[in-house]
């Protein structure tokens, strides 16, 4: 890596030549050495020959995208700081990149001064990291005075521009830097030594940090993340990790914070835009659909079979667009928190029976069997919005019908699992290959193969289901394989 007393070595990866050259001019005037690449593969080739300190990546590139390149860079050298260049359409991916270790982001279009600020901040972070590494190496070589070591670490911690808080095994705050105090809008006179919930009012966040402080980390996870709201208009992404000593004992936890307020605002603007456009399109499309239906109904014998087929196809496509708009509006309402407001006690078996009875005619038309099995004698009432529950289970049952052949069996099974109501939708249809399981809940994603290529759909049903289940603090899992059918399991806390 570069000596921090000099300039940084920076790799700029963007498929737009104007952005690459513009960023290069700005950074060279700051005294940095700049390497450029137009594609992810070219960037990896450069990294094989050159060492760099900082990588500035565009998320949207042909071939290998910025997210995959970010992961490859972290595999090569975790010390390389990654800054993401994100456009309007890549907000969610930028948030995911920050969860996976990206340092910061720059939204397009950006001003030169914005780029300078972010790069200077990254440079300072690298400098402090090198100082910390040098101190650690010195500590291993010599028997340093413990008080001096603590003083130096505290000085470094307080100089970090990133908000940091450290807790002991009991979850009490033992160290915090000024950036933490400022990010959480705390009084400048606040001091360490109290339980974390005295500084942060979010009980979910405090519970996560307490578990990390005790060494209770999720299986297979190096760190835990949590989205925190401060004063109603500031959003922070907290990333926490347990601190383990030489004897493998947990001494506490360290948590860092990144400000994602701008990302959240852009995400909100995107959702509002989708909702506005969807509302404007639904009315004219509904009118066109009704007019096409009327034309088909009143078609005379003089019209050719080809003409009638074309009108029927136009009617089907219009209906598909109306369904897509409806799903987009549902997603927008879920993201905006505008759903699940009509909370009332629900008997889940009764609700499932009404859904199964309603959809039974459709199953019969496809020569399929649809049945309900209740495995518990008495169910506790579930406090929920009945419309939300109908959307969850209606979508899952509809999916099972669509992706099962004629003669298939679809079973809805309801029971209790501890303090959760468990509902399973089980079919013996086409099934989903394990390699697609992680993607099946992504928006607009649909598995295409010989069995499913002619099945119409928006690819939004399962994302809507997951959004609703998450809003109820529930969990949905998938068990499926090709040719063996599919089981969706929904767990809802009572």
C-alpha positions as a printed NumPy array, in Angstrom:
array([[  0.   ,   0.   ,   0.   ],
       [  0.997,   3.628,  -0.443],
       [  3.04 ,   5.522,   2.128],
       [  0.511,   7.83 ,   3.769],
       [  2.991,  10.691,   3.898],
       [  2.578,  11.035,   0.124],
       [ -0.417,  10.965,  -2.22 ],
       [ -2.869,   8.132,  -2.663],
       [ -2.998,   5.676,  -5.535],
       [ -6.592,   5.766,  -6.752],
       [ -8.39 ,   3.518,  -9.243],
       [-11.373,   5.074, -11.068],
       [-13.755,   2.591, -12.772],
       [-16.609,   3.995, -14.881],
       [-17.835,   3.084, -18.367],
       [-18.436,   6.798, -19.148],
       [-15.167,   8.279, -20.446],
       [-16.193,  11.858, -19.564],
       [-16.647,  10.923, -15.896],
       [-13.348,   8.981, -15.828],
       [-11.375,  11.864, -17.281],
       [-13.155,  14.488, -15.179],
       [-12.466,  12.577, -11.948],
       [ -8.835,  12.049, -13.039],
       [ -8.293,  15.799, -13.578],
       [ -9.725,  16.645, -10.139],
       [ -7.71 ,  13.992,  -8.302],
       [ -4.41 ,  14.737, -10.078],
       [ -4.702,  18.388,  -9.054],
       [ -4.951,  17.115,  -5.459],
       [ -1.595,  15.329,  -5.898],
       [ -2.903,  11.776,  -6.249],
       [ -1.845,   9.069,  -8.703],
       [ -4.817,   7.92 , -10.782],
       [ -5.442,   4.703, -12.721],
       [ -8.504,   4.409, -14.966],
       [-10.611,   1.505, -16.208],
       [-13.79 ,   1.409, -18.257],
       [-14.922,  -2.071, -17.227],
       [-14.682,  -4.345, -14.196],
       [-12.462,  -6.887, -15.958],
       [-10.008,  -4.15 , -16.961],
       [ -9.921,  -2.922, -13.35 ],
       [ -9.028,  -6.391, -12.038],
       [ -6.232,  -6.575, -14.596],
       [ -4.815,  -3.285, -13.288],
       [ -5.07 ,  -4.478,  -9.688],
       [ -3.038,  -7.557, -10.603],
       [ -0.149,  -5.239, -11.57 ],
       [ -0.614,  -2.204,  -9.33 ],
       [ -1.401,  -1.643,  -5.657],
       [ -4.002,   1.009,  -4.928],
       [ -5.361,   2.573,  -1.746],
       [ -8.747,   3.759,  -2.953],
       [-11.198,   2.552,  -5.628],
       [-14.019,   4.714,  -6.994],
       [-16.576,   2.437,  -8.7  ],
       [-19.669,   3.092, -10.796],
       [-22.431,   0.586,  -9.929],
       [-23.959,   0.43 , -13.423],
       [-21.428,  -0.924, -15.943],
       [-21.657,  -3.423, -18.804],
       [-20.364,  -6.886, -18.02 ],
       [-19.156,  -7.025, -14.432],
       [-21.173,  -4.443, -12.462],
       [-19.885,  -2.313,  -9.589],
       [-21.313,  -4.579,  -6.865],
       [-19.515,  -7.657,  -8.183],
       [-16.297,  -5.664,  -8.685],
       [-16.582,  -4.371,  -5.097],
       [-16.774,  -7.941,  -3.818],
       [-13.785,  -9.012,  -5.949],
       [-11.718,  -6.089,  -4.653],
       [-12.54 ,  -6.998,  -1.038],
       [-11.397, -10.555,  -1.797],
       [ -8.095,  -9.199,  -3.13 ],
       [ -7.413,  -6.675,  -0.345],
       [ -9.849,  -5.649,   2.392],
       [ -7.71 ,  -2.573,   3.145],
       [ -8.651,  -0.918,  -0.151],
       [-11.307,   1.711,   0.564],
       [-14.207,   1.621,  -1.909],
       [-16.334,   4.65 ,  -2.796],
       [-19.482,   4.018,  -4.849],
       [-20.717,   6.27 ,  -7.676],
       [-24.487,   5.772,  -7.658],
       [-27.201,   6.943, -10.001],
       [-30.921,   7.463,  -9.28 ],
       [-31.781,   3.853, -10.202],
       [-29.128,   2.19 ,  -8.005],
       [-30.032,   3.515,  -4.544],
       [-30.921,   0.14 ,  -3.025],
       [-27.757,  -1.425,  -4.454],
       [-25.683,   1.418,  -2.973],
       [-27.207,   0.725,   0.464],
       [-26.391,  -2.962,   0.05 ],
       [-22.794,  -2.067,  -0.934],
       [-22.411,   0.001,   2.268],
       [-23.727,  -2.933,   4.291],
       [-21.012,  -5.066,   2.682],
       [-18.211,  -2.675,   3.568],
       [-18.2  ,   0.212,   1.052],
       [-16.898,   3.372,   2.756],
       [-19.046,   6.079,   1.135],
       [-21.019,   6.982,  -1.976],
       [-21.225,   9.888,  -4.432],
       [-24.633,  10.378,  -6.132],
       [-24.658,  11.439,  -9.795],
       [-24.43 ,  14.195, -10.848],
       [-21.793,  15.432,  -8.399],
       [-19.813,  18.612,  -8.031],
       [-15.973,  18.553,  -7.967],
       [-15.968,  19.833,  -4.376],
       [-18.186,  16.936,  -3.275],
       [-15.688,  14.485,  -4.777],
       [-12.789,  16.284,  -3.066],
       [-14.525,  16.149,   0.337],
       [-15.259,  12.414,   0.109],
       [-11.73 ,  11.563,  -1.108],
       [-10.078,  13.716,   1.583],
       [-12.21 ,  11.952,   4.198],
       [-11.14 ,   8.559,   2.831],
       [ -7.507,   9.725,   2.817],
       [ -7.816,  10.719,   6.455],
       [ -9.372,   7.35 ,   7.283],
       [ -6.478,   5.558,   5.584],
       [ -3.944,   7.712,   7.396],
       [ -5.515,   6.942,  10.747],
       [ -5.711,   3.255,   9.897],
       [ -1.982,   3.224,   9.1  ],
       [ -1.252,   5.011,  12.354],
       [ -3.31 ,   2.445,  14.242],
       [ -1.498,  -0.401,  12.447],
       [  1.853,   1.18 ,  13.256],
       [  0.883,   1.509,  16.919],
       [ -0.199,  -2.126,  17.011],
       [  3.087,  -3.264,  15.459],
       [  5.023,  -1.168,  17.943],
       [  3.021,  -2.661,  20.801],
       [  3.895,  -6.172,  19.673],
       [  7.604,  -5.315,  19.451],
       [  7.962,  -3.538,  22.787],
       [  6.385,  -3.549,  26.224],
       [  4.584,  -0.256,  25.975],
       [  3.141,   1.476,  28.967],
       [ -0.553,   0.546,  29.232],
       [ -1.739,   4.043,  30.131],
       [  0.122,   5.55 ,  27.15 ],
       [ -1.401,   2.95 ,  24.844],
       [ -4.911,   3.734,  26.065],
       [ -4.276,   7.444,  25.616],
       [ -3.11 ,   6.993,  22.033],
       [ -6.054,   4.764,  21.115],
       [ -8.451,   7.272,  22.638],
       [ -6.788,  10.089,  20.661],
       [ -7.126,   8.141,  17.412],
       [-10.733,   7.235,  18.181],
       [-11.673,  10.844,  18.883],
       [ -9.975,  12.005,  15.668],
       [-11.921,   9.566,  13.471],
       [-14.518,  11.313,  11.264],
       [-16.684,   8.171,  11.486],
       [-19.01 ,   7.881,  14.492],
       [-17.818,   5.1  ,  16.812],
       [-19.1  ,   3.734,  20.134],
       [-17.545,   0.897,  22.16 ],
       [-19.366,  -1.117,  24.836],
       [-18.231,  -3.619,  27.449],
       [-19.634,  -7.123,  27.955],
       [-22.561,  -5.712,  29.966],
       [-23.588,  -3.35 ,  27.173],
       [-22.371,  -0.179,  28.937],
       [-20.666,   2.513,  26.854],
       [-16.939,   2.673,  27.636],
       [-15.73 ,   4.766,  24.676],
       [-17.383,   7.13 ,  22.205],
       [-15.957,   9.767,  19.903],
       [-17.222,  13.3  ,  19.14 ],
       [-18.57 ,  12.118,  15.775],
       [-20.902,   9.715,  17.635],
       [-22.139,  12.493,  19.92 ],
       [-22.806,  14.729,  16.912],
       [-24.444,  11.991,  14.789],
       [-26.863,  11.028,  17.593],
       [-27.649,  14.704,  18.388],
       [-26.447,  14.269,  21.973],
       [-25.297,  17.011,  24.331],
       [-21.596,  17.842,  24.045],
       [-21.342,  17.394,  27.815],
       [-22.398,  13.733,  27.703],
       [-19.871,  11.236,  29.097],
       [-19.328,   7.471,  28.831],
       [-20.118,   4.957,  31.558],
       [-23.883,   4.45 ,  31.255],
       [-25.973,   1.736,  29.533],
       [-26.337,   2.25 ,  25.779],
       [-30.102,   2.903,  26.024],
       [-29.31 ,   6.098,  27.975],
       [-27.75 ,   7.46 ,  24.772],
       [-29.898,   5.799,  22.082],
       [-33.682,   5.449,  22.453],
       [-34.101,   2.735,  19.784],
       [-34.737,  -0.518,  21.695],
       [-34.079,  -2.721,  18.644],
       [-30.645,  -1.191,  18.13 ],
       [-29.768,  -1.481,  21.823],
       [-30.828,  -5.145,  21.816],
       [-28.592,  -5.865,  18.802],
       [-25.559,  -4.2  ,  20.441],
       [-26.222,  -5.988,  23.759],
       [-26.174,  -9.355,  21.981],
       [-22.917,  -8.429,  20.216],
       [-21.438,  -7.301,  23.553],
       [-22.171, -10.757,  24.949],
       [-20.705, -12.473,  21.883],
       [-24.079, -13.558,  20.506],
       [-23.373, -12.994,  16.8  ],
       [-25.607, -14.366,  14.01 ],
       [-24.39 , -17.64 ,  12.528],
       [-21.893, -17.081,   9.724],
       [-21.956, -13.29 ,  10.08 ],
       [-18.857, -11.195,  10.771],
       [-20.917,  -8.142,  11.682],
       [-24.517,  -7.017,  12.224],
       [-26.186,  -3.991,  10.632],
       [-29.109,  -1.882,  11.785],
       [-30.875,   1.123,  10.252],
       [-31.343,   3.824,  12.88 ],
       [-33.573,   6.917,  12.741],
       [-32.433,  10.017,  14.652],
       [-34.751,  12.98 ,  15.358],
       [-37.18 ,  11.728,  12.704],
       [-35.209,  13.113,   9.739],
       [-31.718,  11.609,   9.993],
       [-30.939,   8.014,   9.032],
       [-27.827,   6.137,  10.131],
       [-26.568,   2.704,   9.099],
       [-24.995,   1.105,  12.186],
       [-22.49 ,  -1.719,  11.762],
       [-21.541,  -3.608,  14.937],
       [-19.061,  -6.346,  15.733],
       [-18.076,  -8.279,  18.86 ],
       [-14.591,  -7.642,  20.311],
       [-12.836, -10.955,  21.043],
       [ -9.573, -11.103,  23.051],
       [ -6.617, -13.51 ,  22.808],
       [ -8.37 , -16.113,  24.984],
       [-11.459, -16.054,  22.732],
       [-13.557, -14.205,  25.319],
       [-15.979, -11.455,  24.284],
       [-14.962,  -8.136,  25.833],
       [-17.785,  -6.074,  24.331],
       [-18.706,  -4.59 ,  20.978],
       [-17.65 ,  -1.788,  18.653],
       [-20.231,  -0.031,  16.464],
       [-19.61 ,   2.391,  13.591],
       [-22.221,   4.604,  11.915],
       [-22.651,   5.854,   8.34 ],
       [-25.089,   8.642,   7.473],
       [-27.506,   7.358,   4.79 ],
       [-30.007,  10.234,   4.969],
       [-29.363,  11.242,   1.343],
       [-29.891,   7.671,   0.149],
       [-33.182,   7.433,   2.046],
       [-34.38 ,  10.737,   0.584],
       [-33.552,   9.566,  -2.935],
       [-35.346,   6.276,  -2.242],
       [-38.423,   8.174,  -1.058],
       [-38.378,  10.357,  -4.192],
       [-38.177,   7.218,  -6.325],
       [-41.164,   5.643,  -4.559],
       [-43.212,   8.837,  -4.898],
       [-42.352,   9.003,  -8.608],
       [-43.425,   5.378,  -9.169],
       [-46.685,   5.954,  -7.293],
       [-47.46 ,   9.141,  -9.249],
       [-46.778,   7.589, -12.663],
       [-48.735,   4.433, -11.745],
       [-51.785,   6.463, -10.699],
       [-51.651,   8.461, -13.958],
       [-51.414,   5.317, -16.113],
       [-54.049,   3.147, -14.431],
       [-57.153,   5.107, -15.482],
       [-56.425,   5.306, -19.258],
       [-55.302,   1.653, -19.32 ],
       [-58.509,   0.563, -17.571],
       [-60.538,   2.493, -20.154],
       [-58.631,   0.866, -23.028],
       [-59.134,  -2.582, -21.461],
       [-62.901,  -2.05 , -21.137],
       [-63.166,  -0.755, -24.713],
       [-61.258,  -3.78 , -26.071],
       [-63.569,  -6.096, -24.109],
       [-66.571,  -4.305, -25.628],
       [-65.132,  -4.62 , -29.149],
       [-64.625,  -8.359, -28.633],
       [-68.14 ,  -8.782, -27.266],
       [-69.718,  -6.965, -30.179],
       [-67.415,  -8.42 , -32.868],
       [-69.399,  -9.248, -36.   ],
       [-69.119, -12.388, -38.052],
       [-67.367, -10.355, -40.765],
       [-64.266,  -9.919, -38.618],
       [-61.543, -12.411, -39.352],
       [-60.145, -14.841, -36.807],
       [-56.822, -12.984, -37.042],
       [-58.479,  -9.664, -36.124],
       [-60.202, -11.199, -33.11 ],
       [-56.924, -12.846, -31.989],
       [-55.068,  -9.519, -32.193],
       [-57.746,  -7.737, -30.147],
       [-57.737, -10.553, -27.57 ],
       [-53.933, -10.348, -27.257],
       [-54.127,  -6.555, -26.868],
       [-56.729,  -7.031, -24.119],
       [-54.488,  -9.567, -22.322],
       [-51.447,  -7.281, -22.505],
       [-53.476,  -4.335, -21.215],
       [-54.704,  -6.442, -18.304],
       [-51.081,  -7.388, -17.587],
       [-50.08 ,  -3.707, -17.468],
       [-52.96 ,  -2.922, -15.103],
       [-51.812,  -5.763, -12.812],
       [-48.241,  -4.454, -12.917],
       [-49.407,  -0.959, -11.948],
       [-51.466,  -2.384,  -9.088],
       [-48.43 ,  -4.289,  -7.789],
       [-46.229,  -1.179,  -8.071],
       [-48.745,   0.829,  -6.057],
       [-48.87 ,  -1.927,  -3.409],
       [-45.072,  -1.878,  -3.148],
       [-45.056,   1.912,  -2.844],
       [-47.612,   1.773,  -0.017],
       [-45.602,  -0.912,   1.806],
       [-42.363,   1.116,   1.508],
       [-44.12 ,   4.266,   2.692],
       [-45.612,   2.454,   5.692],
       [-49.102,   3.102,   4.341],
       [-50.359,  -0.458,   4.736],
       [-51.365,  -2.69 ,   7.664],
       [-53.136,   0.193,   9.421],
       [-56.526,  -1.521,   9.878],
       [-55.288,  -3.7  ,  12.741],
       [-57.85 ,  -6.067,  14.283],
       [-57.89 ,  -9.554,  15.867],
       [-57.908, -12.214,  13.151],
       [-58.563, -15.931,  13.366],
       [-56.079, -17.161,  10.747],
       [-57.841, -20.52 ,  10.026],
       [-61.104, -18.693,   9.23 ],
       [-59.326, -16.236,   6.937],
       [-57.456, -19.061,   5.164],
       [-60.71 , -21.001,   4.673],
       [-62.342, -17.992,   2.977],
       [-59.315, -17.567,   0.664],
       [-59.224, -21.292,  -0.215],
       [-62.991, -21.345,  -0.874],
       [-62.712, -18.249,  -3.075],
       [-59.792, -19.608,  -5.117],
       [-61.194, -23.129,  -5.3  ],
       [-63.103, -22.412,  -8.524],
       [-59.929, -21.267, -10.261],
       [-58.105, -24.417,  -9.108],
       [-60.976, -26.589, -10.339],
       [-60.843, -24.882, -13.751],
       [-57.18 , -25.959, -14.022],
       [-58.043, -29.501, -12.828],
       [-56.037, -28.847,  -9.636],
       [-56.972, -29.66 ,  -6.03 ],
       [-56.749, -26.938,  -3.375],
       [-57.154, -27.951,   0.27 ],
       [-56.735, -26.529,   3.77 ],
       [-55.282, -28.47 ,   6.704],
       [-55.406, -27.048,  10.26 ],
       [-53.069, -28.885,  12.667],
       [-53.925, -27.111,  15.933],
       [-57.164, -27.282,  17.918],
       [-57.163, -23.638,  19.014],
       [-55.422, -20.616,  17.483],
       [-54.69 , -17.372,  19.326],
       [-56.037, -14.262,  17.623],
       [-53.468, -12.516,  15.424],
       [-53.504,  -8.698,  15.508],
       [-53.098,  -7.75 ,  11.848],
       [-54.683,  -6.052,   8.843],
       [-56.917,  -8.654,   7.115],
       [-56.211,  -7.098,   3.7  ],
       [-52.475,  -7.582,   4.25 ],
       [-52.962, -11.226,   5.255],
       [-55.199, -11.85 ,   2.24 ],
       [-52.526, -10.343,  -0.009],
       [-49.816, -12.575,   1.526],
       [-51.645, -15.894,   1.308],
       [-53.574, -15.039,  -1.871],
       [-50.302, -14.324,  -3.699],
       [-48.664, -17.532,  -2.441],
       [-51.648, -19.714,  -3.404],
       [-51.939, -17.993,  -6.799],
       [-48.231, -18.62 ,  -7.418],
       [-48.649, -22.285,  -6.518],
       [-51.484, -22.592,  -9.061],
       [-49.608, -20.734, -11.805],
       [-46.429, -22.77 , -11.417],
       [-48.093, -26.186, -11.137],
       [-49.424, -28.277, -14.056],
       [-52.938, -29.553, -14.559],
       [-53.802, -32.226, -12.   ],
       [-51.447, -30.82 ,  -9.361],
       [-52.234, -30.677,  -5.647],
       [-51.907, -27.458,  -3.611],
       [-52.13 , -27.758,   0.179],
       [-52.438, -24.895,   2.677],
       [-51.306, -26.032,   6.114],
       [-51.817, -23.916,   9.27 ],
       [-50.432, -24.639,  12.723],
       [-48.549, -23.27 ,  15.729],
       [-44.788, -23.182,  16.27 ],
       [-43.956, -21.768,  19.702],
       [-45.206, -18.174,  19.812],
       [-45.685, -18.086,  16.043],
       [-48.522, -18.949,  13.721],
       [-47.074, -21.037,  10.891],
       [-48.737, -21.214,   7.477],
       [-47.327, -23.338,   4.661],
       [-48.369, -23.308,   1.011],
       [-47.233, -26.633,  -0.476],
       [-47.443, -27.702,  -4.124],
       [-46.062, -30.535,  -6.249],
       [-45.494, -28.298,  -9.275],
       [-42.497, -27.342, -11.403],
       [-40.283, -26.305,  -8.455],
       [-37.434, -23.791,  -8.289],
       [-33.736, -24.68 ,  -8.621],
       [-31.703, -23.864,  -5.451],
       [-29.49 , -21.418,  -7.378],
       [-32.512, -19.105,  -7.778],
       [-33.662, -19.17 ,  -4.123],
       [-31.714, -16.04 ,  -3.113],
       [-33.16 , -14.053,  -6.028],
       [-36.798, -15.114,  -5.945],
       [-37.844, -12.232,  -3.636],
       [-36.175,  -9.542,  -5.793],
       [-38.42 ,  -7.147,  -7.69 ],
       [-39.311,  -8.158, -11.256],
       [-37.24 , -11.354, -10.995],
       [-38.88 , -14.383, -12.608],
       [-37.384, -17.815, -13.265],
       [-37.562, -18.649, -16.96 ],
       [-37.351, -22.266, -18.157],
       [-39.251, -24.63 , -20.425],
       [-42.058, -25.049, -17.882],
       [-42.523, -21.379, -16.965],
       [-41.623, -19.373, -20.078],
       [-45.272, -18.959, -21.132],
       [-46.617, -18.1  , -17.66 ],
       [-47.463, -14.4  , -17.402],
       [-46.713, -12.348, -14.304],
       [-45.156,  -9.118, -13.05 ],
       [-42.418, -10.548, -10.828],
       [-43.722,  -8.401,  -7.952],
       [-45.972, -10.844,  -6.097],
       [-43.264, -12.382,  -3.904],
       [-41.551,  -9.026,  -3.129],
       [-44.97 ,  -7.749,  -1.977],
       [-45.423, -10.846,   0.198],
       [-41.966, -10.447,   1.763],
       [-42.523,  -6.731,   2.372],
       [-45.797,  -7.424,   4.182],
       [-44.344, -10.306,   6.228],
       [-41.363,  -8.143,   7.233],
       [-43.713,  -5.318,   8.272],
       [-45.373,  -7.785,  10.687],
       [-41.978,  -8.823,  12.116],
       [-42.511, -12.233,  10.547],
       [-40.361, -14.498,   8.419],
       [-40.849, -16.289,   5.091],
       [-38.713, -19.213,   3.907],
       [-38.58 , -21.298,   0.741],
       [-37.969, -25.028,   0.234],
       [-38.007, -26.104,  -3.39 ],
       [-36.255, -28.041,  -6.15 ],
       [-36.95 , -28.648,  -9.812],
       [-39.573, -31.331, -10.356],
       [-40.24 , -31.769,  -6.619],
       [-42.593, -28.885,  -5.948],
       [-42.326, -25.855,  -3.676],
       [-43.122, -25.054,  -0.048],
       [-43.376, -21.47 ,   1.213],
       [-43.443, -21.193,   5.024],
       [-44.69 , -18.003,   6.697],
       [-44.053, -17.46 ,  10.419],
       [-46.039, -14.661,  12.089],
       [-45.49 , -13.793,  15.767],
       [-48.681, -13.77 ,  17.81 ]])
